[in-house]
Amino acid sequence: MDTVDVIVLGCGAAGMTAALAAHEAGASVALIERFDRIGGTAAVSGGVIWVPDNPRQRAAGMDDSREEALAYFRALDHGDLVDETLEAFVDQGPETLAFLESIDAMKVALLDGYPDYYLDRPGAKPNGSRALDHDLFALGELGEWADRITAIEEPKPMMLRETPLGGGSGIVDPQELQRRMGNNERGFGQAMVGRLLKACLARGIEPLLNVETKRLMREDGRIVGIEGVRDGQDFTLKARSGVIVSTGGFEWDEDKRQTFLRGPMDAPASPPTAQGDGLGLAMEAGAKLGNMTQAWWAPTLVVPDNPWPDGEQRAMPVLIERTVPHSLLVNRNAERFCNEAANYSALAGAFHQFDPQTYDYPNLPAWLIFDENYVERYPIGPRLPGQPVPDWVMRADTLEELAHQLGVPADGLTQTVSRFNAHANSGVDPDFERGSAAYDHFYGDRSREGTAVTLGEVDRAPFYAVEIRMGLLGTNGGARTDGSARILGHDGQPIAGLYGAGNAIACPTGGIYAGAGGTLGPALTFGYIAGRTAARANA
């Protein structure tokens, strides 16, 4: 039976960071992946990493501190923060990034001006600096492994900071873009996953794919390995120091989703590999759970005829579309129900609003309504300005006709749009304060001034609508850990030999999405902590 020091389950950003940290601490490592692709949710993400007081901030002379970061989180706490894990993230996040940069596993830059999400809270940074973007990475450096990255078929030859999502223009010189395409250079999460994988391969950590772990092996109360199946054959591997669970969330497992998640959710933006395998293993080992009703929520758009390779429905987060002018969101009663430009994670509260009188969720279904001004200037899903409007977008010459197509009250829609237009014309939204916060402006049309960045009348026919669904970027509940990333049992004591990181554990920041990259900052940090802790377990 083969034996290594540390087994890492899950080959996403947290798992590869854990493997690198364990290796650099002197341990032999096996990196195990259930599926035939690498990167998981991180590979299809924007790749932004949120870490306070990070090395890029310090190099740029920008002020931040442990105290400010903790004050910011605690001002947002609704009872789901655990001091030990929160402080471990804040304290060791900068060290994690410095470590990854030092071994060429990461190359990042500040996202200029990208604000924290809750600027009214103490410790928030209105001018950004905590959110980091990745430099381009040429996938050809991975050789045959390049074809194994999730969503490799969808090239992203731009850095996020060059796109409207990151505050850029979205325009790259055509010759430069052609050069990048020819060199297979990628940005976003693909750049992050590519660099992490390259660093693993350079150290002889070659992922073992298509391994379905069925059981954690236990001897004398300690986790000592895994048993499973690989390519139809029994697979067993022992670990001297322990097993790190970093297998992602559980949003694609119907039973776990029904058991744990609060509120409706039917259109996740993550890949279908997020099936909660690691959570099941941890539960069987007696893990204490936390944060199980929470997720990294996001309104999403389902584009027909664009499934994942296995045929599952694919959805994409809706960020720019609901923030730019000449658009508004309405519910089944044709009423506005939120600040459309609010941050995506917090916006779930509006979609999850429950009406006890009707015993229903009145803001689902919801529709994004927009006009011809919008179509000429802004994107909708994969459709770019100037391109034909696809058939899956509903279209009508009048608001009354559009209301009929949607099945909402025609009088209600015309009244709602009329009221919205009056507010947009005045530059003030007294109903939901759209445009009043700095964050509201970031994804808007910054060629305009003031609240016109996000407020614009919906008054030019034809009129359009698409359904906006309730989705998520990933779940963030799972096994509870301590500040050393050791998974805890029901008695609150560490389960010997078992560690966790990423969306497989109860997130160190609870349900708080502090800013862009609020998922990946804690995931990478606890991957780093778990790898180092596990490597030293038998030192």
N, C-alpha and C positions, 0 to 999 in steps of 0.2 A: 504494500500500500504506500503510495507516494505521500510525502510529508513536506510541508513548508512551515515557515514561522507564522505568516498571516494570510488568511483568505479574505478577499474582498468580493462581496456579491454585488454586482451591478457596475456596468461600465459607462456610467454617465460622468458628469463633471465632478460630483462628490466622490464617486468611487475611484476615479483615476487620481484625484488629489490624495485620497487616502492611501492608494498604492504607492504613489511617489513619496509621501511623507514616511511611510513605513520603511520603504527601501532606503531612503537617505538616513534613516535612523539605524540602519544596519540589519534589517530583517529581510529574509527571503519572502517573496510575495507571489501569490496566485490571484489573478484578476479574472473573475468568473462572470459570464453574461449569458442569460437565458436565451436571448434571441440572436439573430444573425447580423444585427446592426449595432453600431456603437454610438453612444452619445445621448440616447433617450430624449427626454424633454429639452435638455440643454442644447442639443443640436438644432432644434427647430425654433429656439428662442432668439430674442434680440441679443442675448449674450451679455447684457449690461450687468455689472457687479456693483452693488451698493455696500460700501464699507466706510464707516466714519474714521477720520484721522488717518487716512490711508497714505501710502508712500508718494503717490502722485500729488496729493494735496501738499504734503510737506515740501516736496521738491519745488512746487510752485509758490511756496510761501503763503499758503492759505491757512487761516486759523481754524482749528477744530480741536476738540478735546473729548476725553472719556466722559467728563462731567456733562458736557453739552449733549452728547449722544444718549446717555442714560436719562437725562432730563426729558429729552424728546420722546423716548419710548414710554417713560412712566407717565407723561402727560396724555398718552393715548391709551393707556392700559384700562381694560374693562374686566380685569380679574384673570386673564389668561397668561400673564407673564410669570416666569420663575426666575428669581434673581440670579441664581447660580449659572444657569445656561445663558441668560441674557448677557451677563457680565463676561462670561467666557467668550461670547461672540465679539462684543465690543473690544475686549482686551486683546484678543488673538487674531481678529480680522486683519489688522495691518501686518502682523507677522506672517500670516498666511500668504498675503499678496507678495510680500517681500521674498518669501521662500520660493514661490512659484516663478517669480521673475528671475531670481538668482540661478535657477536651474533651466532657464529658457523654456519653461512650461507655460508662460504667459507673457504677453506684451500688450500693455494697455495705455490708454490716455484719458485725460479728463473729458467728460461731456460738457462742453462749455455752456454754462447758464442753465443746466438742467436742474430745476428746483426740487427740494424735498416735497413730499405730497401734502403735508399738513403745516402750512407756513404760519398758522396762527398759534402754534404750540412752541413753548420754550425749547431752545436747542436746534430748531429747524434752520436749514441753510437755504435762503431764498435764491441765491445765485449759483446753486449747485456745488460741485466739487466732490461729493461723496459717490456719485455715479460714474463708473468707468466703462469705456468702450474699448474694443479690441482692434489692433492693427490687422491689416490683411495677412492672410496665411495662404501659401501655395500648397494645395492638397497633393501636388505631385511629390512633395517631400515625404509622403507616407508610402509611396510605392503601391503595392497591391492592396494595402490597407485603406487607401482612399475610397475605394468602392464600398467599404463597409460602414461608412458614416451615414447615420439616419438622414433621409431626405437629400442625399447626394445629388439626386436628379434635378434639384431645384437650385441652380447657382445663384449666389448672392455676392456679386463682385464689387460690393461697396461696403464701406465702413458705416456703421449706424450714424455716426456724426456727420456724414455726408448727405443723409436722407432727411426728409421732413420729420421722421420719427425722432431723430436726434438733433433737430434744430438746423439742419442743413438745407440746401436748395434742392437736392435730389438730382443735380446736374453734374455729370462728370464728362470731361473732354472725350469725344468719341474715340480718338486714337488711344487714349489712356484706358478707356473701357475695353477696347478691343485687345489691348496688351494684357489686361487682367484676365479676360476670358481665355486668351490663348495660353496663359500661364496657370489657368485654373485657380486663380486667387479668390479667396472667400473672406467675407466679413461675418459679422453677427455671431451667433452661437457656433456656427460651423468653424470659424477661426479659433474660437476657444477650445472646442473639442479637438480640432486638428493639432493644435500645439500640445495639449495635454497628452494626446495619444502618441505624438512624436517623442515626447519626453519619456513616456513609458517604454516605448520600443527601444529607445537608445539605451535603456538600462536593462534590457532583456526581459521586461515585463510584457509578455505577449498575451493578449486576452484569449481566454478559452471560451469560444462561442458555442451556442446551442446546448448549454448545460442547464437542465432544469433541476434545481435543488429541491429535493423532496423532504429532507429532514436534516436538522442539525444534530450532529453526534454529541453525546454527553457522557462523560466519565467522571465519577466522583464529584458530581455537581458542577462540573466545568464543561463549557462548550469546547470541543476538541476537533471539530471538522464537519464535513458535509457528506451526505449521501444523496444521490440523484441519478439522472439518466442523461447520457449524451449520445446523440445520434442512434437512439434505440438500444444502447448498451448501458449496463450499470456503471455508475461513476462514483468513486469514493476518494476523498482527499482529506488528509488530516492536517491539523494546524497546532503547532506547539504553543503559540501565544493566543490565538483566538480568531474569531470570524467577525468581519465588519459588514453590517447590513446597510447597503446604500442603493436599493433597488427601485427607488422612485415611489410615486404615490399610488393610490388605489382607485382612481376615478373611473377606470375602464372595467372594473369588476362590479357587475350589477349587484351582487349580494352585499358586498362591503359598502357600496355606495348607498344602497337602500337602508342598510343597518345604521350607518354612522352620519352621513351628510345631512345637514339641515337645509330646508328650502329646496325649490325646484332647481334642477340642473340637467340639461339634456344635450348640451353641445360643447364638450370639452375641446380645448385647442391643443391639447397634448397628443402625442402619438399613442396608439392603442396598446403599446407595451407597458403602460402604467397600470398594472393589474394587481398590485398589492401583494406580490409574492413574498417579499421580505417581511411585510407586516404579519402575514400568516405564520411565517417561521418564528418571528419574535413572540407572537401570541402563544404559540405552542410551547415555547420555552418559558412561558410564565411572565412575559413582559407587562409592566404597568403601562397603560396608555394615556395619552393626553392630547388635547386640542382636536379631538376626532370630528367635531362638527364643522371645522373650519376648512377653508381652501383659499387658494390664490384666485379669487373670483375675477371674472372679466366678461363683459357683454361680448357676444361673438356673432359672426355671420357665417352661415352655411351656404357655400357656393355649390349648386348642383353639378353633378358629373365631374367632381374633383375629389374622389375618395382617397383614402390611404391605400397603399399597395395591396393590403389584405381585404379591401372592399369596405372597411369601416368608414362611417361618415367623418368627414374632415371639416373643422371649423377654424376660423381665424379671428383673433381679437379685433375689436372695433375701437380704434383710438382716434385717428384723424377724422374719419367719416362723420362722427357725431360732434366734433369740436369745431370744424370750420363753419363759416357763415352759410346762410341760406339752407339751414337744416334744423330740424327739431325732432324729438322723440314723443310719441303719443302711445297711450295704452288702448285697451279694448273699448274704452268709452270715448276715445278720441281726445283725451285730456293729456296735457303735459304732466309729468310726475317727478321730474328731477332736473338738476343742473346737468345738462347733457355733456358739459366739458369737465365734469368732476373726474377724479382719478378712478380708474377702472375697478380696482378692488373694493373701494368704499361704495361704488355705485351699485354693487350687488344688494345693498340694504334696501334700495328703492325697488328693485325687481322682486325682492323677497318679502316685501310688505304684505302682511296678511290682514284681510278684512274679516273680523269675526261675525259680522252681520250676514255676509254672503258665504262665509266659510270657504274663501277662495283667495287667490292671488290676483288682485285686480290689474296689476301692471304687466301681466303676461297673458296673451302675447303682447309684444310691443313692436312698433314700426318706426323706422327712420323715414321721415318725410322730407323731401328736398325738391328743388325746382331746376329750371333750365340754367339759371345762373350758376348753380352748383355744378351741374353736369359739364359746363364749359371749363370750369376752373379746377375741380377737385376729383380725387379718385373715389371709387366705390369698390371695395374688395380688390381683386386683381385688375379691375378695369381702370385705366389711366385717363386723365383728361384728353379729349380729342379723339378717343377711341369710341366706336359705336357702343351704345348702351345695350348690355346683354339682355336676353329674353327673360332671365330670372328676376329682373327688376320690373316691378309693376309700373305702368305708365297710364296717364289719363290727361285729357285736355282741360278738365276742371277738377277742383277739389271734391265736388259732389260725386263725380264719377269715380274718382279715386277711393272715396269713402265707401262707395258701393262695392268696389272690388275687394276692399279690406274687410267688409262686413262691420264697419263702425258707423255710428250716427253721422249722417252728412251735416246736419246743422251743428253738431258738436265739433266736427273737424273744421268747418269754415270759421266758427267762432274762436276756436283755439288758435288757428293760424292768424286770424285777424288781430287777436290780442297780442300774440307773439310779435307780429310785424310792427305793431304800435310801439312795443317795448324796444325792439331792435332799432327802429327809427330814432327813438329817443336816446338810445345808447345805455339804457338802464333796464335790467330785468328784475322788477320787484318781486316776482313770484318765486324765482329760484336763484337769483343773484349770479346768473351765468356771466362770466367775464369779470367778476369782481376780484377774484383771486389770481395771483401770478401764475399758478399752475394752469388755470383755464386758458392762458394765452400760449402755452408752450406748443401745443399741437394745432393751434389755429393758424390763420393766414397772417403771417407777420409782415406782409407787405402793407397791411392796413394798420391803423393806429387806434389806441384806446380799446374799448370793448368791441369795436368793429372787427377786431382780430377774430372774434368768435360769434358775434351777433350780426346777423344779416337777414333781411326780409325774405320770406318765401312767397314770392308774388308773381313770378314769371312762368307762364305755361310753356310746355306741358309740365305736369307735376309727377313725382316719382315716389316709390316706397319700396323698402325691403324690410323683411322681418328681422328683428334683433333678438337673439336667443340668450338664455342665461347659461354661461359657460364658465370655464376656469382654465388657469394655466397649469394647475396641479393641486392636489390636496396637500395640506401641511400638518396633518395630524398623524400620529403613529406612536412608536415606542418612546417612553420617557427615558431621557438620559440624564446623567449628571454633567457637570462642567468639563469632565474629562472624556465625554462621549461614551461612557460606559452605560449600556442599557440596564435599566433598573427593573427589579422584580416587583411583585405586588407588595412586598414588605418594605419597599423603598431602598433596598440594598442592591448593589450591582450584581448582575448575573455574571459569574466568572467566565471570562473568555468571550463575551458578547458585546459588540460595540455598534454604534449606528451613526448615520449621517444622511443629509439630503432630505428629500420628501418622504423617506421611510420612517423618520422620527418625528416626534412632536417638535415643531420648529422652535428654536431658541428665542425667536421674537414673537412667539404666540401667533395670533392672527393679524398682527400689525404689518402692513405692507408699507414700509417707511418711505420708500422712494423707488425710482426705477432701478431694477437689479436687486430688490428686496428679497427675492427668493434665492438668488445665486450667492449673495454675500454670505449668509448663514450656511448654505450647503457646502461651499468650498471650505469655509472656516472649520466646520465640524468634521469634514473629510480629513483636513489637516490634523486636527486634534485627535481624531480616532486613529489615524495611521500612526502617529507618534506614541499614543498611549498603548496601543496594541503591541507595537514593536518593543516597547520597554517592559512589557508584562513579565517576560521571563528572562530579562537581562540580568 
